[in-house]
Amino acid sequence: MTGHVLRLLRIALNVADLPLAEAYYRDALGFSIVAEEEVDPRWARLQGEDVRGRATRLRLGGQEVELVECDPPGTKYPADSTAADLWFQHVAIVTNDIEAAYQRLKRHGMAPISEVGPQRLPPSAGKVVAYKFRDPDGHPLELIQFPRGVGDPAWQGASGGPTLGIDHSALSVSDAERSLAIYCRLGLDPRSRQVNSGPEQDRLDGLSNVVVDVIELAPAAERTPHVELLCYRTPRGRPCDPSRHARDIADSRLIVQVENLTDLIRSLASLGSITSPVVELVFGTRAALVRDPDGHAIVLIEYR
């Protein structure tokens, strides 16, 4: 039986100052701390280098991010990073009141990606309202508000707020069809595909003459959170530095639960994907790391 991804467990982000990052995600974005721990030394073998440090898992609604402070830390984001650059990977945070969420961000500080403020996209892009920005480490984030009948039904009428949870993580890729082949082989289901362009998309991305393919891919067991591929036809982004390290701030990771890890690795190898050795973690859990054609990291975890 071929293996596949069951669910996206969390998104892992490297940070330079863990207490500072924790405070930002708690106070500016509404996350709560779930656990704090030392990085398991077995992760060093998984990532192919000596990665040591501390990690904190935080939850918003039913979804999680993991903040990892490496010792020593890696390099910062490349200068003048844009949404089209191939190291771009944002976390989309759902809100039921984007203006209130935006004002809270302004009180706690953020680096804008979008121009002016939240943008309402046209009907061809679902009429969502969105705003992109960067956290203190430069990680791109997005506030997103869905109109009635759009997005996961779980977000419709959700109480609390103004931030509710994580809808997806979006990755910039250079070749939509090549990346789609890898993510489909992982067992993610293409749910929708559209081409976004126009002045609203330009302002959202802080770029000019944007034409971008947006492909939604959902795991087998749970649609949310899911993965989106962003392939910018124009402008074209810069490729990742092939010499970057797992400690580098821009080296974010999707942590996914899989079924039949051995079969999945064999299937990915037939497409030319390179995975790490399988590592035995606690309680019989096994894990491996694979990188997509543009260098985005995916940690595959199989629970016993």
Buried (B, 14 or more C-beta within 10 A) or exposed (E): EEBBBBBBBBBBBBBBBBEBBBEBBBEBBBBEEEEEEEBBEEBBBBBEEEBBBBBBBBBBBEBBBBBBBBEEBBEEBBEEBBBBBBBBBBBBBBBBBBBEBBEBBEEBEBEBBBBEBBBBBBEEBBBBBBBBBBBBBBBBBBBBBBEEEBBBEBBEEBEEBBBBBBBBBBBBBBEBEBBBBBBBBBBBBEEEEEEBBBEBBBBBBBBEEBBBBBBBBBBBEBBBBBBBBBBBBEBEBBEBEEEBBBBBBBBBBBBBBBBBBEBBBEBBEEEEBEBBEBBEBEEEBBBBBBBBBBBBBBBBBBBE
